[in-house]
Amino acid sequence: MPKIFIKEQHKEVAYSPGENLLEILVANDIFVDNPCNGKGLCGKCKVKVLGENPTFISETEKKLLKKNEVDSGVRLSCLVIPREDIAIEIMQKETNHQVLTTGYVPTFDFQPAVHKMVFELKKPTLENQMSFEDSICNVFGAKEMDLRLLQMHRIAEETITGVFHGEDLIGLEAGDTTDFIYGVAIDIGTTTLVTALIDMKTGAEIATASMINPQKKFGLDVLTRITYEIDNPENSKEQLQHEIVKAINEMIGEMCHQCNIDRKNIYEVSIAANCTMMHFLLGVDATSIGTAPYSPVFVRAKMILAKEIGLEVAAGAKVYCLPAVSAYIGADVVAGAYVGQLQNVQENVLFIDIGTNGEMILSNHGELLSCSCAAGPALEGMNISAGTRAAEGAIEDVKITESGIELKVIGNQEPIGVCGSGILAAVKELIRTGLVRKNGAFIKKEMLDTSDYRYDMIQLDGKKREFVLKSSSEPLIITQEDVRQVQLAKGAILSGFYVLLQQANMRINQLDKVLIAGQFGAHLSADNLVGTGILPEEVSDKLVYLGNTSKTGAYMALMSVAVKKQIEELACRMEYIELGASEGYEKIFAQCLIFPG
Amino acid sequence: MPKIFIKEQHKEVAYSPGENLLEILVANDIFVDNPCNGKGLCGKCKVKVLGENPTFISETEKKLLKKNEVDSGVRLSCLVIPREDIAIEIMQKETNHQVLTTGYVPTFDFQPAVHKMVFELKKPTLENQMSFEDSICNVFGAKEMDLRLLQMHRIAEETITGVFHGEDLIGLEAGDTTDFIYGVAIDIGTTTLVTALIDMKTGAEIATASMINPQKKFGLDVLTRITYEIDNPENSKEQLQHEIVKAINEMIGEMCHQCNIDRKNIYEVSIAANCTMMHFLLGVDATSIGTAPYSPVFVRAKMILAKEIGLEVAAGAKVYCLPAVSAYIGADVVAGAYVGQLQNVQENVLFIDIGTNGEMILSNHGELLSCSCAAGPALEGMNISAGTRAAEGAIEDVKITESGIELKVIGNQEPIGVCGSGILAAVKELIRTGLVRKNGAFIKKEMLDTSDYRYDMIQLDGKKREFVLKSSSEPLIITQEDVRQVQLAKGAILSGFYVLLQQANMRINQLDKVLIAGQFGAHLSADNLVGTGILPEEVSDKLVYLGNTSKTGAYMALMSVAVKKQIEELACRMEYIELGASEGYEKIFAQCLIFPG
């Protein structure tokens, strides 16, 4: 079989000719960014083919790649079908990603479902041959023992600790172990997984771990992964579940190792995730989420055995999955709404979680309306020509001044691209400085005086105007198309905002607070949100940033039975509005596309 | 690797030298009877080594085998350690076994836990994106859907049938399938497995299947299998469970095939078994049953998912395991007591299930006392020199007349051995004709006149007297040791009988009825039971035969929620008396050894 040599990883993989290069690399767990999942659309799956270039160059590649890239051997791996030995260089590096694991936590009483009781067990005698189960049930007042406990335990000790989940006996440990109860709170994002190991005796977060969602190899966004599921009906559900479960098991292992804790002492795992990720996690068909009428298989909270999905914790451990409202208002958003205290507020509060989808919940004196806007991945740095995720080397802020362009780069490195907050800052600056007009178009270069400090910032690529973010041998450019992507995101989010207000018969000045949730939202400053018109000027002093509310909600549910109940009630109270089906939506959307200024 | 050729099966198996022949054969699923599980004690695992005999003959073999057997190449396979290619002949044939699948069934109301409801499902719309789970829960009034149902089902049809177990939704089927509900009732005996496929709409038994318990390869009786479990701690629990589950799956397949029914339509399996078999079935450690104080891991009834133990039926199907009382009063006996209506009787009734253990329950005006006597396997034809199981060729009845010995043989074949009912009949006849004295010893041949019709029936083997059941080139003999085995069984059972009466302060003539349960008990006639003194003369006209009450009890539990509850209450009401620990037991036992006459 021919081989592919991956230079900088010192790896080689053998392959059977026929598959494209991207498929071969992904199958061998070699990461290549491919937002469109190998459809030849996004132009992100670049690799450099080394040596004499043996591969045919397609028209699509010529269109999506720059000429100097083509000349230096860069190809789109999804369009290369190798036939012989080749050597390549992977162009994206998997860099340390910036993930926020902290955030606002409201005060609440700890009353976890998991608790322990210690007891002395009487030994059976010839006169009283009481079974092990009966002895245990008698001392603990339990109704019966789970089969798994009967299968596992041969406890000869007389001192024994029973682990309970509510009234159910879920574990037995020899000796007195009442001091050791652990749980895990998890936020499964489409992009990022965040886990926290919790000492359930004290409620303290004693370790955290995070990683990029390994399902990325099946596509970067929810819809691409659903498409993968549809295209591979024989085993995709198992694959998608396996990837996420494996990753969680690894992170739990890492945290337990840090704290020198046995994973068998973890008795509950509490999980928030969007609706699709929750379906994938539980091995449930998510395809109906991908097409109208977007009816998911389930939205209710679930309490299952960790073993049922393959999580490696205590044998009797439970997994609590927070409830969702609809296909696009997932448990992550419900968790956020709970952390934002929407179940209690009597004020008018808008909760917003900005990501690929912008989810919003409006509390109108306690009445809850929700919607989800297809913002697209632009605000996360995707679908942007120089876009990159928020990792080292990403431009996260931009200032245009008379003396030039100031860039703030994560890790203070040489910039390699622009992430979500960076593109938003850049567009805001383009609007502020008048380089981009209200309709989203770049101004004509000839309208500027050559002495204008902005003159050199605009250049022409053929007939297309573009903004030079950084000029060098490898320039970073913001194209007209990039601005359009941000504009579409803005239109989607702002129109959702107005539809909710309209439905609630509320004026903007009646809003008391706007809560910004999500680890991504935390990087979007009020200046940039208002400056690009994603949110209207009137709310600029009402913004409150909550951080990763999804993980916080999972943590609170883990630590309290009452919180679980309240979160479930909250999910039931939220009404969901499908924007596309709401009256006059197209008109509102068109108006919302207009930039401020 | 050297090979073993099995002549009549036209099979050959390769092996690594080191293991004994029995181990090699068992590992290759070739049946060799080995009651002592390869300990070189029982002398039953005979094989004939063909050709020049290449194997060393041990002293044990010389003792346990007859000279003409040794000369013709017969060896005990557990004592042969082959080193090269050999050809053998298996001496026992696996013959059709005689299993009783019918018996007395008291009338009762059908109210199975499993039931179905048909409904029309509304399709989701863009305005009402209700999840699949919510739609289902709404129409069926269910609280939530099991994860397995969410994982499995993608029902596009609008007509849908919900399968319920009590209030739990356990299955969904497309269309209206309310006419098809099936269940299975099972009796797991140490020796025999009996299954029945039940149409739960009508309560009719529509198919049956039975087979020898495949765990026999780990020993013929409970204690030998427990010893196997102890000796092989790494995987014996899994092996023992696997064998029984595989066998049940095969029988279910066979019954479904007979009736042209899909096994996925079976929603409940109800199982009675002795305590050890139930532990093995559920993959629970049974070793504590093997040693004092005989405390099992569990005795309570269990309702688990069929999937948890690997039964191949509907994905959401449940398994109900009937409750036991103690290590040696298992769910099979509780089932029998229920079928014998011990929960209701106001009379004085003795229930007795005769097998390797004789289990007895005495109802003293509704108060229930139970005990278990170690009768040994003699009454099942084991531990008897010419013993065989109740299969074709087994002598099942014996009459001694002045004109000779009349034998009744199963299948009307040439006799190959004597089964339980046969050995009992033979001993009864030996007592009746005075050939065996009250103390169990054969009379001296010299006490008989040479003209006596009994003269030729007694012969001497060295100094030992023995009874010639059939004289021919391959004679069938009943030895003094065989009579002793029956005597021990008699002593064990009768002493249990008296201890129960004593505990209840009851005289024999106060007994109203004696119920004989079990497929084996059904073959033991009142004449033989009383004639050998296993039961006293006074009860001979009070015997009632119930047949396989274990399976019947499982069937009744399957068909009624109320029966399940009553059986569980019955088990709780039974007091268990450990004979060995009861006062003056040795003396009673010694008295009970005396034969009548």
Interface residues (C-beta under 8 A of the other chain):
Chain A: P124 T125 L126 E127 N128 Q129 M130 S131 F132 E133 D134 C137 E144 M145 L147 L150 Q151 R154 K237 L282 G283 V284 D285 S288 A292 P293 Y294 S295 P296 V297 F298 V299 R300 K302 I304 E308 S326 A327 Y576 E578 G580 A581
Chain B: P124 T125 L126 E127 N128 Q129 M130 S131 F132 E133 D134 C137 E144 M145 L147 L150 Q151 R154 K237 L282 G283 V284 D285 S288 A292 P293 Y294 S295 P296 V297 F298 V299 R300 K302 I304 E308 S326 A327 Y576 E578 G580 A581
